Amino acid sequence: MTSISFRYSVEHVAQAIESNSVVPFLGAGISVNSGLPVGTGSGKEIPSLNWLLLRSMNVGHQLEEPMRLAASTIGMEPLLQLTQNVCGKSVVRRLLSIFRLGRPNSYHRFFTWLVSEGYCKRIITTNFDSLLEKADPAIRHKVIHLHGTVSESDALATLLQVGKGLPRNSQNVLLNDMRAYSLLFVGWRDDDLDITPTLFRRAKPFIVVSHSVKGRQAELSAPNPYPSPDLAVFRRTVALHGGLWISANSNDFFRMVSNRLGCEGDFEDEPLAADQRTYVANQINEVVRSIPRLHQSLLASDVLWFVGAKDAALSALDGITDRGGGEYRYRKARILSELSKYHDAEAVCDLIIKTSRGRLRADAFSLLGAVRAREANDRAGSGQQVSEDEIAEILEPLNKAREMFQAAKRGQREFGLLKVYGNIALAYLLKGNLPKAARLFTRHQQLARELGELHSEMITCVNLADLHLRHRQPAAAIRAGKRGVELANILGDRKARGFGHWNLAAALEQTGARASALLHYQNAARDLEKLERTGEIRTALRILRDKIRDLRGTS
């Protein structure tokens, strides 16, 4: 990366606009000056829907800081999905209704002016509001809302909706514009799972204006096919394609850009923005007050569990599990399992199975099998044998859950089977039945891809590549390995990327492509060297160094 002056970055962006070489990609940040919140954030500097929702929940002072951290970690779509799961669609609709409010500000007027004056062919936005169209109704057909709008009742706001990927028409527009123009990102945060994978596809250099109140910095970068997983996801896309990253007060930056282009704008709060923020906060607080206390505690636990705060998630359930019934017990068992308290988790699952029916009972069977599989895998990893009887005890509840999910309605069926297939595959892997494990992992990967479950698909691809290698099927191992590395790049998972490169290297070595294998072994070593030196990682690095030394000696 090369640092450039702030004034040069202003001139760079202005010239790119004048040459008709950019398409604006606008996020929630451009509507902050209108009094609307962004989606994700701690709320300390800019109001966020996540924090306004989570801070209003009646869950006790001891969870205030974990909830603030969760607000800045969890994406808006996962939070709204959890809210819908617990509280219903009507609560989510009421929360989203705030995006009907507000008046256009200088950002909306500036970017619509660029379109009307012929500087840009269109605007791409993820915003649910219609403030761009209100700023200039004449260009409404040139505004592409990737996630729909609240006013048209087609907003894609929950994880299930965005997890299936962008609608085909929107996907094609984004892909074509990425290849023909530099996308100018303003006010967008990289937490849209249906968009971020697309940004790793072939593209012209990106221009990003990232709002910051901590000074000014601008960096130009050349394309790098192997961006570091240490970078945040959005920074990796810029490193991959090359481009310009500007960290500055975006109000100051665009005031200078607009003046340079002859379009005046103050880029400050609209006159009623402060009143609008107060009204939005009160509206969200009113929605939360309408949610029963038990459901607030359940939602808080789900949110904390989702972001990995397991102890805090368990704390949110304290005192309500018995009164809350099976839904609360299920969550408690799930958390206990992830805290490696397997015996306690099994006891809670058994209680749910005895006292519940329907989907909850199927979930409990699935979780019971997962608990047993996790415990057996831990013991196998430490060198202990897993007996046939123990494998049978894992498979019994999982097969029962599979039967129940297959009879469930669409939606519940697919997500239920996704939970089951991975653990059944693990059981057959522990049993040594590699062909059956491979078939089940393949089905698990297909389901994960259909449902937009990127993390599940990534882990399964790494497992599949390893299984194909054991069967000496290098072509299949290369396909699974490449997909696993691609997903690890998107998700920033260095460990998965390291083992993915290792699988690719081993598969290429089986085909005789020793030079390519050496490159992937080296990439694997670079990734794993950055991890904590557990016994597993130390052993892996020792093997990798031997492999690299052997291949260098024969190349």
C-alpha positions in Angstrom: 0.0 0.0 0.0 1.1 3.6 -0.8 0.0 6.5 1.4 -1.2 9.5 -0.5 -2.3 13.0 0.7 -5.9 13.7 1.6 -6.2 16.4 -1.0 -4.9 14.1 -3.7 -7.5 11.5 -2.6 -10.2 14.1 -3.1 -8.9 14.9 -6.6 -8.6 11.2 -7.4 -12.2 10.6 -6.6 -13.4 13.7 -8.4 -11.5 12.8 -11.5 -12.9 9.2 -11.4 -16.4 10.7 -11.2 -15.7 13.2 -14.1 -14.4 10.3 -16.3 -17.7 8.4 -15.8 -15.7 5.5 -14.3 -17.5 4.9 -11.0 -20.8 3.6 -9.8 -21.7 4.6 -6.2 -22.4 1.8 -3.8 -24.2 3.4 -0.8 -24.9 2.0 2.7 -26.8 3.0 5.7 -24.2 5.5 6.7 -25.4 8.1 4.2 -28.8 8.3 5.9 -27.3 9.1 9.4 -27.5 12.8 8.8 -31.3 12.3 8.2 -31.7 10.8 11.7 -31.8 7.2 10.7 -29.6 4.5 12.3 -27.0 2.2 10.7 -27.6 -1.5 11.2 -24.6 -2.7 13.2 -22.5 -0.9 15.8 -21.9 -0.2 19.5 -23.9 3.0 19.3 -21.1 5.1 20.9 -20.5 7.4 17.9 -23.3 6.6 15.5 -26.8 5.2 16.5 -27.3 1.6 15.3 -30.5 -0.4 15.1 -28.7 -3.3 16.8 -27.7 -1.2 19.9 -31.1 0.6 20.1 -32.8 -2.8 20.2 -30.4 -4.6 22.5 -30.0 -1.7 25.0 -33.8 -1.5 25.4 -34.1 -5.1 26.6 -34.7 -5.8 30.3 -31.9 -8.3 31.0 -30.0 -6.8 33.9 -27.1 -4.5 34.4 -24.5 -7.3 34.4 -25.2 -8.0 30.7 -24.9 -4.4 29.5 -21.3 -4.6 28.3 -21.7 -8.1 26.6 -24.8 -6.8 24.9 -22.9 -3.7 23.7 -20.1 -5.9 22.3 -22.8 -8.1 20.6 -24.4 -5.0 19.0 -21.1 -4.2 17.3 -20.3 -7.8 16.3 -23.5 -9.3 15.1 -24.9 -8.3 11.7 -28.3 -6.7 11.5 -29.7 -9.6 9.4 -28.7 -12.3 12.0 -30.1 -10.1 14.8 -33.4 -9.6 13.0 -33.6 -13.3 12.2 -33.1 -14.2 15.9 -35.7 -11.6 16.8 -38.2 -13.1 14.3 -37.5 -16.6 15.6 -38.3 -15.6 19.1 -40.8 -12.8 18.8 -42.5 -13.3 15.3 -42.5 -11.4 12.0 -44.7 -8.6 13.3 -42.0 -7.4 15.7 -39.5 -7.3 12.8 -41.9 -5.4 10.6 -42.4 -2.8 13.4 -38.7 -2.4 13.8 -38.2 -1.9 10.1 -40.9 0.7 9.9 -38.5 3.3 11.1 -36.9 3.3 7.6 -40.1 5.0 6.3 -39.1 8.1 8.2 -36.6 10.9 7.5 -35.9 13.5 4.8 -33.1 13.5 2.2 -29.8 15.0 3.2 -26.7 16.3 1.2 -25.5 12.8 0.4 -28.8 11.8 -1.2 -28.9 15.1 -3.1 -25.3 14.8 -4.2 -25.4 11.2 -5.5 -28.7 11.7 -7.3 -27.2 14.9 -8.9 -24.3 12.8 -10.2 -26.8 10.5 -12.0 -29.0 13.3 -13.3 -25.9 15.1 -14.6 -24.6 12.0 -16.4 -21.6 11.4 -14.2 -22.9 7.9 -13.1 -25.2 5.5 -14.9 -26.9 4.3 -11.7 -26.7 4.1 -7.9 -26.5 0.8 -6.0 -27.6 0.7 -2.4 -28.4 -1.7 0.4 -30.7 0.8 2.2 -34.2 0.0 3.1 -35.3 3.7 3.0 -36.4 5.6 -0.2 -34.5 8.8 0.5 -32.6 8.7 -2.7 -35.9 8.6 -4.7 -37.3 11.4 -2.5 -34.2 13.5 -3.3 -34.9 13.2 -7.1 -37.9 11.2 -8.2 -36.8 11.5 -11.8 -33.9 9.0 -11.3 -35.8 6.4 -9.3 -35.5 3.8 -12.0 -31.7 4.2 -11.8 -31.5 3.3 -8.1 -30.9 -0.4 -7.5 -32.0 -1.5 -4.0 -30.1 -4.8 -3.5 -32.2 -5.6 -0.4 -35.5 -4.0 -1.4 -37.2 -1.2 0.5 -39.6 -1.0 3.4 -42.0 1.2 1.4 -42.4 -1.5 -1.3 -42.6 -4.2 1.4 -39.9 -6.2 -0.3 -37.0 -5.6 2.2 -34.6 -8.5 2.6 -33.8 -8.0 6.3 -33.3 -11.4 7.9 -30.6 -14.0 7.7 -32.8 -16.5 6.0 -33.6 -13.9 3.3 -30.1 -12.7 2.6 -28.5 -16.2 3.2 -30.0 -17.4 -0.1 -28.0 -14.8 -2.0 -29.0 -11.8 -4.0 -31.9 -12.0 -6.4 -30.6 -12.9 -9.9 -31.3 -9.5 -11.5 -29.5 -7.6 -8.7 -26.6 -10.1 -8.8 -26.1 -9.6 -12.5 -26.2 -5.8 -12.2 -23.6 -5.8 -9.4 -21.3 -8.3 -11.3 -21.5 -6.3 -14.5 -20.8 -3.0 -12.8 -17.9 -4.4 -10.9 -16.3 -5.5 -14.1 -17.0 -2.2 -16.0 -16.6 0.4 -13.3 -14.9 1.1 -10.0 -17.4 0.8 -7.2 -17.4 3.9 -4.9 -18.4 2.6 -1.5 -19.8 5.1 0.9 -21.5 4.4 4.3 -21.5 0.7 3.8 -20.2 -1.9 6.3 -19.1 -5.3 5.1 -21.5 -7.5 7.0 -24.0 -8.5 4.2 -23.4 -12.2 3.6 -25.3 -12.1 0.3 -23.0 -9.3 -1.1 -19.6 -9.9 0.4 -18.9 -13.2 -1.5 -19.7 -11.4 -4.8 -17.1 -8.7 -4.0 -14.4 -11.4 -4.3 -15.3 -12.0 -7.9 -13.4 -10.3 -10.8 -13.6 -6.6 -10.5 -12.0 -3.2 -11.3 -10.3 -1.5 -8.4 -12.6 -0.3 -5.5 -12.8 3.1 -4.0 -13.8 3.1 -0.3 -14.6 6.1 1.9 -14.7 4.9 5.5 -16.0 7.4 8.0 -13.6 8.1 10.8 -13.3 10.9 13.4 -9.7 9.9 14.2 -7.8 11.8 11.5 -7.3 11.5 7.8 -5.5 8.7 5.9 -5.6 7.6 2.3 -3.9 4.5 0.8 -3.5 3.3 -2.8 -3.0 -0.5 -3.3 -2.1 -2.7 -6.2 -4.0 -5.9 -6.7 -2.8 -8.8 -4.5 -4.1 -12.3 -5.3 -3.4 -13.5 -1.7 -4.6 -10.8 0.7 -3.8 -11.5 4.4 -6.7 -13.1 6.4 -5.6 -10.7 9.2 -7.3 -7.9 7.3 -11.0 -7.3 7.8 -13.2 -8.8 5.1 -13.8 -5.4 3.3 -10.1 -4.5 3.4 -9.3 -7.9 1.9 -11.5 -7.2 -1.2 -9.7 -3.9 -1.7 -6.4 -5.6 -1.3 -7.5 -8.3 -3.8 -8.6 -5.9 -6.6 -6.5 -2.9 -5.7 -7.9 0.5 -5.2 -8.1 3.4 -2.8 -9.1 3.3 0.8 -9.8 6.6 2.5 -10.4 6.9 6.2 -11.7 10.4 7.1 -14.6 12.4 8.2 -16.9 11.6 5.3 -18.8 14.8 5.7 -15.6 16.8 5.2 -14.5 14.6 2.3 -17.7 14.8 0.3 -18.1 18.5 1.0 -14.7 19.0 -0.8 -15.5 16.5 -3.6 -18.9 18.1 -4.3 -17.5 21.6 -4.3 -14.7 20.4 -6.7 -17.5 19.2 -9.1 -19.6 22.3 -8.7 -22.4 20.9 -6.6 -22.8 22.7 -3.3 -23.7 20.7 -0.2 -23.0 21.2 3.6 -23.1 17.5 4.4 -24.3 18.2 7.9 -27.3 17.0 9.9 -30.7 17.9 8.4 -32.5 20.5 10.6 -34.8 17.8 12.2 -32.3 15.0 12.4 -31.8 15.1 16.2 -35.5 15.0 16.8 -35.7 12.1 14.3 -33.1 10.1 16.2 -35.0 10.6 19.5 -38.2 9.5 17.8 -36.6 6.4 16.3 -35.1 5.5 19.7 -38.5 5.9 21.4 -40.2 3.8 18.7 -37.7 0.9 19.1 -38.0 1.1 22.9 -41.8 0.9 22.6 -41.5 -2.2 20.4 -39.2 -3.9 22.9 -41.5 -3.1 25.8 -44.2 -5.0 24.0 -42.1 -8.2 24.0 -42.7 -10.4 27.1 -39.9 -10.5 29.6 -39.3 -14.2 29.1 -38.9 -13.7 25.3 -36.5 -10.8 25.9 -34.3 -13.1 28.0 -34.4 -15.8 25.4 -33.5 -13.3 22.6 -30.6 -11.9 24.7 -29.3 -15.5 25.2 -29.6 -16.3 21.5 -27.7 -13.1 20.5 -24.9 -13.7 23.0 -24.6 -17.3 22.0 -24.5 -16.3 18.3 -21.5 -14.0 18.9 -19.6 -16.6 21.0 -20.3 -15.1 24.5 -21.3 -18.5 25.9 -21.1 -17.8 29.6 -23.1 -14.6 29.2 -25.6 -16.4 27.1 -26.0 -19.0 29.9 -26.3 -16.1 32.4 -29.2 -14.6 30.4 -31.1 -17.8 31.0 -30.6 -17.9 34.7 -33.8 -18.2 36.7 -36.1 -18.6 33.7 -35.3 -22.1 32.2 -37.9 -24.0 34.3 -40.6 -21.4 33.8 -39.7 -21.0 30.1 -40.2 -24.7 29.1 -38.5 -26.6 26.4 -37.3 -23.7 24.3 -35.3 -22.4 27.2 -34.0 -25.9 28.1 -32.9 -26.4 24.5 -30.8 -23.3 24.5 -29.3 -24.2 27.9 -28.3 -27.7 26.5 -26.8 -26.1 23.4 -24.6 -23.7 25.4 -23.6 -26.4 27.9 -22.4 -28.6 25.0 -20.2 -25.8 23.6 -18.8 -25.3 27.1 -17.8 -29.0 27.0 -20.2 -29.8 29.8 -21.4 -32.9 27.9 -23.0 -34.8 30.8 -25.1 -31.8 31.8 -26.1 -31.1 28.2 -27.2 -34.8 27.7 -29.4 -34.6 30.8 -31.2 -31.5 29.6 -31.7 -33.0 26.1 -33.2 -36.2 27.7 -35.6 -34.0 29.7 -36.8 -32.1 26.5 -37.3 -35.4 24.7 -39.5 -36.7 27.5 -41.6 -33.5 27.9 -41.8 -32.0 24.4 -43.2 -32.8 20.9 -42.9 -31.6 17.3 -40.0 -29.5 16.1 -38.6 -29.0 19.6 -38.4 -32.7 20.2 -36.6 -33.2 16.8 -34.2 -30.4 17.7 -33.5 -32.2 21.1 -32.8 -35.5 19.3 -30.4 -33.7 16.9 -28.7 -31.9 19.7 -28.3 -35.0 21.8 -26.6 -36.8 18.9 -24.4 -33.7 18.3 -23.4 -33.6 22.0 -22.3 -37.3 21.9 -20.5 -36.8 18.6 -18.6 -33.8 19.9 -17.6 -35.7 23.1 -16.4 -38.8 21.0 -14.5 -36.6 18.6 -12.7 -34.9 21.5 -11.6 -38.3 22.8 -10.6 -39.5 19.4 -8.5 -36.3 19.0 -6.6 -37.2 22.1 -5.9 -40.7 20.9 -8.6 -42.7 22.6 -10.7 -45.3 20.9 -14.4 -44.8 20.1 -16.3 -48.1 20.4 -19.0 -49.4 18.1 -21.5 -49.1 20.9 -20.6 -45.4 21.3 -21.1 -44.9 17.5 -24.5 -46.5 17.8 -25.4 -44.2 20.7 -24.5 -41.2 18.5 -26.4 -42.4 15.5 -29.6 -43.4 17.3 -30.9 -39.9 18.2 -29.5 -38.4 14.9 -31.4 -40.9 12.8 -34.5 -40.2 14.8 -34.1 -36.5 14.3 -33.5 -37.0 10.5 -36.8 -38.9 10.2 -38.7 -36.2 12.1 -37.1 -33.3 10.0 -37.8 -35.1 6.7 -41.5 -35.1 7.7 -41.4 -31.4 8.6 -42.6 -28.5 6.5 -40.3 -26.7 4.0 -37.8 -24.4 5.8 -37.8 -26.3 9.0 -36.9 -29.5 7.1 -33.8 -28.1 5.3 -32.3 -26.3 8.4 -33.1 -29.4 10.5 -31.3 -31.7 8.1 -28.4 -29.4 7.9 -27.9 -29.8 11.7 -28.1 -33.6 11.3 -26.1 -34.5 8.3 -22.8 -33.1 9.5 -23.0 -35.0 12.8 -24.0 -38.3 11.1 -21.1 -37.8 8.7 -18.8 -37.3 11.7 -20.1 -40.5 13.3 -19.3 -42.5 10.2 -15.9 -40.8 10.0 -15.2 -41.9 13.6 -16.4 -45.4 12.6 -14.0 -45.5 9.7 -16.7 -45.8 7.0 -15.1 -43.1 4.8 -17.3 -43.6 1.7 -20.5 -43.0 3.6 -19.0 -40.1 5.5 -18.0 -38.5 2.2 -21.5 -38.9 0.8 -23.1 -37.3 3.9 -20.5 -34.5 4.0 -21.3 -33.8 0.3 -25.1 -33.6 1.1 -24.3 -31.4 4.0 -22.2 -29.1 1.7 -25.1 -28.9 -0.8 -27.6 -27.9 1.8 -25.3 -25.4 3.4 -24.7 -23.8 0.0 -28.5 -23.7 -0.8 -29.2 -22.1 2.6 -26.3 -19.6 2.5 -24.6 -21.1 5.6 -21.1 -20.1 4.5 -19.3 -21.3 7.7 -20.9 -24.7 7.7 -20.0 -25.1 4.0 -16.4 -24.0 4.6 -15.8 -26.6 7.4 -17.5 -29.3 5.3 -15.3 -28.5 2.2 -12.2 -29.0 4.3 -13.4 -32.3 5.6 -14.5 -33.4 2.1 -11.1 -32.6 0.6 -9.4 -34.7 3.3 -11.7 -37.6 2.6 -11.2 -37.5 -1.1 -7.5 -37.5 -0.5 -7.8 -40.7 1.5 -9.6 -42.3 -1.4 -6.9 -41.0 -3.8 -9.5 -38.9 -5.7 -7.3 -35.8 -6.3 -9.7 -34.1 -8.8 -12.6 -34.1 -6.2 -10.2 -33.1 -3.5 -9.0 -30.1 -5.5 -12.6 -28.9 -6.2 -13.5 -29.2 -2.5 -10.2 -27.6 -1.4 -10.6 -24.6 -3.7 -14.1 -23.9 -2.4 -12.9 -24.3 1.2 -10.1 -21.8 0.6 -12.4 -19.4 -1.2 -14.8 -19.4 1.8 -12.0 -19.1 4.3 -10.9 -16.0 2.5 -14.3 -14.5 2.7 -14.8 -15.4 6.3 -11.3 -14.6 7.4 -10.7 -18.0 9.0 -6.9 -18.5 8.9 -7.0 -22.0 10.3 -9.5 -23.3 7.8 -7.5 -21.5 5.0 -4.3 -23.1 6.2 -5.7 -26.6 6.2 -7.5 -25.9 2.9 -4.2 -25.0 1.3 -2.7 -28.2 2.7 -5.4 -30.3 1.2 -5.0 -28.6 -2.2 -1.2 -29.2 -2.0 -1.6 -32.9 -1.2 -4.1 -33.3 -4.0 -1.9 -31.5 -6.5 1.0 -33.7 -5.4 -1.0 -36.8 -6.2 -1.5 -35.5 -9.7 2.3 -34.8 -10.1 2.0 -31.0 -10.1 4.8 -30.6 -7.6 5.6 -26.9 -8.2 1.9 -26.0 -7.6 1.8 -28.3 -4.5 4.9 -26.6 -3.1 3.2 -23.2 -3.4 0.1 -24.3 -1.5 2.2 -26.1 1.2 4.0 -22.8 1.7 0.7 -20.9 1.9 -0.6 -23.4 4.4 2.6 -23.0 6.6 2.3 -19.2 6.4 -1.3 -19.3 7.7 -0.7 -21.9 10.4 2.4 -20.1 11.7 0.2 -17.2 12.8 -2.0 -19.4 15.0 -1.6 -20.3 18.7 0.9 -23.1 19.0 -1.4 -25.9 20.2 -0.3 -29.5 19.9 -2.3 -29.9 16.7 -0.7 -26.8 15.1 2.9 -27.7 16.2 2.5 -31.2 14.6 1.0 -29.7 11.5 3.8 -27.3 11.1 6.5 -30.0 11.6 4.9 -32.1 8.8 4.5 -29.1 6.5 8.2 -28.1 6.9 9.3 -31.6 6.0 7.0 -31.5 3.0 8.4 -28.2 1.8 12.0 -29.3 2.3 11.4 -32.5 0.4 9.7 -30.8 -2.6 12.4 -28.1 -2.7 15.0 -30.8 -2.8 13.4 -32.5 -5.8 12.3 -29.5 -7.8 
